[in-house]
Every structure is written in structure tokens, then in C-alpha cells.
């Protein structure tokens, strides 16, 4: 059975395999258990996958509709500072553990969608660290090179996904814990803005900055999880109502004007990978700006070189004082630094005022643009981390620590390899007001970053059109003017609404909706990447270029529309027609 199941598990593959009857959820779970057993020495799990714990979740699938439960039968892992009812939560500290009676809020939503929790993953103790080595349950090994660090603190969650022991995994992120392990294991790590996902049932590191995150292989899967778990929670004092605005293209892509600094034994390879990544971004057709990123480095320094470090002590100090010497020694050293009399109330307010000024500067600098930085400037072996556990851990957070302080969303994605078997990743950041455009930009860039064009073949981008750019309509000429060629007719996923906008001429407004959507006709064309940016510049508001999900679950770049037009009664809802071709063609 295991031979039919790929090493990399994804939501689209799972859906297709279940639908065809090729495998069952129990087949997948047995394969995961087998894989976890064979890699036990990698210290991925604290509570490993076991059939007796998973069986009730398999049995409940019989009472759930796979057509309406978006994650029906999809196995996921949970970082062991997030509650799963009836299973110990340790936060990486045996003396701290407790058995929760209720699921964490995000876990409960995933279970309602049909997902199957397979186990609790290892972490840097109390989510304090970016290395994956600060755990009494053992150092988590990197999925691609066992000598290297896995990254942390969400070490086990990232490695479980990378090694096919979960389709996706929950982590947490305060200073980069949901992004650094993604980069070091060659997968995707998505972090929403602070408060977008509930933290009820999550052991706090810095409560005002903590986020729950997700690790996946594909951006589509991160979007699915985000759609399911996002939402205001009355029980969470940090929760805020948010709707990600991923229906707009970025005003520009911002790259650092100063060369980033790199470190570690692969410093030269990382630097070359960054230079090649920048070259590909510059040739993507997006508008690229070079900006001074010093303000982000200033914000990052506030997290550990200022009074904010005391928030960790505020949450865990009483436990540490009651259990001296019972923590991982590096973790205890870091946490006790927050108890030192280095700061007072005045210093806290000075730091808050500095941070507020930096937020304003960031807003003016970025606006609706996306900032791109290396996720991390290098990596280390596990032996090298032991030699300098605090300084080298700090190196890893150079480009991540600013994010939650400045209330930004972020996604870490693989880029060109630094060396064979050594991944290099970038992170895309967006301001809270424009949360979601970092995902849309990552979608647009990712294929060009990870797949070089075949020799002698021009780099191309597929474009979905649903109205005036289709064959036979007036703007088909724009497709040909940009050397586009027709590929096929297709349909969207059954989650879209189509409006006839009250413009002259009338234009189609394709909007993704949570309820009442349907599958709509469209066309897929292919256009040279070098001409795509020029084509996008012709798109008028409220139309935009974003990602459209097709009926097979894949994503393609295409025409979408900003959701605010639904409030205008002059715009006619033509969803029931099934597509724009039901209207007469007017020249």
C-alpha cells in the first residue's frame, strides 16, 4: 500500500486519491505511522502517530460529508504548545505538561472541516529558539541533511510535512518560528497578521505577538487552512476581525537596497542563491523598487535587545522560579534574561513609542507593496549550534524578528537551491492593511523561482480570462499583442460569483465567495513572462490580477475583482448563467 502513496503528501493528491478509491484515510494513516516509526531517531514527535489515538477521528469521517468538509481525511500535525483534547501538551518541557479537556480554537475548526490530527510535534522548549535543538525530547534533525539544524521553534512540524508524515502542520511564530524551519526544510510557512487566527489553547511565548502558523508544500494548502481557521474569537483578548485582501496585485515588490548579510558554512552559496533569486524577480514583470530596510532591522532589535524580552518572563517566570534547573539550560538562560533589572516602566514606554514610529515609517515606505527578504541568511550544523547556541540562534532571526512587532503578515517559500539538497528560501511581507497580497505575489513568483525554464524555451505564465479577453471578444487583441496563445477551456472551482459590472463597456467581475458560489467557464492562455507586467498595467480597477482556483484544485494567475463591487446594486449578478459566454458578443 505504501508504494502507492507519494513521499510528499498534498491536499490535491489526497482529494484525488480518495475520490478515485485508490487509497482510504486509514491507508494514509498507516503509512504515516510507519514513516514516523522508521524516522524515530530524528526526534520529530513528542506524541507520535498511533492508531489507537487516531482511530476515533477516522471513524467520525463516516458521519461527515467529504463534499462539504474541505479537509475530509487530511492528516495534520500539531506543535506541542497547541492543545489537542485528551493528549498532553508539554511545550517541550516534561514538568510543565498538562492534559487539556478542550481543543485549541484553531484545532477545533480543522477537525470540523474533517482533518485528522496524527500527533504532537517536537519544538524548541517554550517556543524559545529558531534552531530546533533546545528540547529535552531530542534535537530535531533536518529533513534533507540530518547533520544540519531543522530550524525552530516549530521544528517537528516543519520536518513532519517535509518528510510526508503530515499533509500540513500547525506551528507558532513569535520571532520567525513558523518561517525559519520552512526555509531550512524546503517547504512553505505561512504566518497571518497578529490576531487573525485565535491563540486560545496555545501556550504563550509573548502573548501580544504570538501567531499560530501553518507548514505546507503548496501555497494553495496554506490558503485552505487560512480560510478555515481565520476569524474573530470572543475568548481571545488578542483576536481581531480580519479579511485578507488577496484580490489585488502589489503596487510593487520591494527589495533591500543594501546587500543582505549571510553567515555560516554555506555563506557563499546562500549569497549566490539570493543574487539569482533577485535576478528572477527583476525579470518577472513585476514593478521592483529598492528600499532601505534599516527600519525593519531596528524593529527586530527591539524584540530581544529591549524590554519586550520581559514579556516571556511575565508569562513563564512563576513556573521557572518554582522549577529551577528543570528547563533546557539554554532556554532557561534566555528566559531568565527577562527577569534581570535592566528595564523599568519608562523603558517599556520608550520602546513602545519607538515601535509606533517604526510602524508609521513602514506604512509610508511599503504601502500596498510586498517586501522580499531572505528568510534566513544561512544555516548551521547541529554541532555548530552547540558551540554558540545563543549568538548563532540570533543570526537566524535577522530577517524575521521584525514581522510581528510591525504587525505584518508573511509567507516563506523556497527559491533557487543554495546547493544540491540545500534549500534557500525567501519571505514575502505585507502590512496588516494589505494582508494577503504577499500570498498572491508568492503564487505569481514561485514557479519562476523554483523551476528554471527549459533550455531554448522562453519563460511563460498561464493567464485565466473570463470575459472580454476570451476568444471572439473585443479585448482578445490584447492577448495577441502580448504574444499570448490559447491553451484550453476550463472552469473555476465551485466557489465563485460573476458580476456584470456597470461600466462601459460592461466587464466581468469574478469574485471568490464563501457561500453561494458556483463553477464558472473561463479560458486559459499562455503569455511570455517578460510581457506579463506590461499586460497587467492595462488592467483597470476594480479588476485585478490574482490567483483563480480551477475545478481540479490547481491555481492559475487570472482576472479577479475586488469584493467591494458587490455592494453596488448597479452591478448585475450573472452567476447563474455559468459564464460570460452566455451574454451576446458586442464589438
Number of C-alpha atoms within 10 A of each C-alpha: 10 14 7 10 18 10 15 14 22 21 23 14 15 23 19 14 16 15 12 10 9 13 17 14 19 15 14 21 25 16 19 24 17 15 18 23 13 10 14 11 13 18 23 31 28 22 18 20 25 17 15 7 15 17 14 11 18 20 12 12 17 9 8 15 12 17 8 10 16 19 24 25 28 25 28 27 28 28 34 35 30 29 29 25 16 13 19 21 26 25 30 28 20 16 12 16 15 14 13 16 12 14 19 20 21 24 25 16 16 21 19 15 22 24 24 27 24 26 26 30 31 37 41 31 28 26 31 26 30 31 34 32 30 28 26 18 18 19 23 31 26 26 22 17 14 13 14 21 27 35 35 35 35 40 37 36 35 42 33 27 28 26 21 20 30 31 25 31 29 29 33 31 30 28 31 31 33 34 37 34 33 36 29 30 29 24 24 30 32 30 30 26 26 27 24 25 28 27 25 22 20 24 22 23 24 23 18 16 21 24 29 27 24 32 35 29 24 19 22 20 22 21 15 13 24 20 13 16 19 20 18 16 18 11 11 15 13 19 18 18 11 17 14 19 18 21 24 22 23 26 16 18 23 23 22 16 12 11 10 16 15 21 17 15 13 16 16 14 17 28 21 15 21 25 14 17 21 17 12 18 20 16 16 23 18 23 17 19 17 13 15 12 19 12 17 21 14 15 22 24 16 19 21 16 9 17 21 22 20 24 20 21 21 15 15 18 18 10 12 17 11 9 12 9 10 15 21 17 13 18 19 18 12 17 22 18 15 21 16 10 8 11 15 9 8 10 14 15 12 13 17 16 12 14 19 15 14 18 20 11 14 17 17 10 16 20 16 22 24 30 25 23 21 29 27 28 24 25 29 21 18 22 13 16 19 14 10 10 18 17 10 20 19 14 18 26 23 22 25 26 25 23 25 25 24 23 19 22 27 31 28 33 31 25 27 24 21 21 13 6 11 19 20 29 31 26 27 24 29 28 25 21 18 22 24 27 28 30 29 22 23 21 20 22 19 17 16 21 23 15 11 11 12 8 6 6 7 12 17 18 21 21 24 30 24 25 26 22 19 22 15 13 15 15 15 16 16 14 20 13 11 17 13 21 15 16 13 11 13 17 21 25 20 17 18 21 24 28 22 19 23 15 10 6 10 14 18 25 28 27 23 23 13 10 10 11 17 18 21 24 19 23 20 20 21 19 21 18 20 18 18 21 15 14 16 15 12 10 12 8 9 16 22 23 23 25 25 25 21 20 15 13 17 13 20 19 20 21 25 26 23 19 16 9 17 18 8 10 10 13 19 15 16 18 19 13 13 16 21 23 17 11 11 8 12 10 9
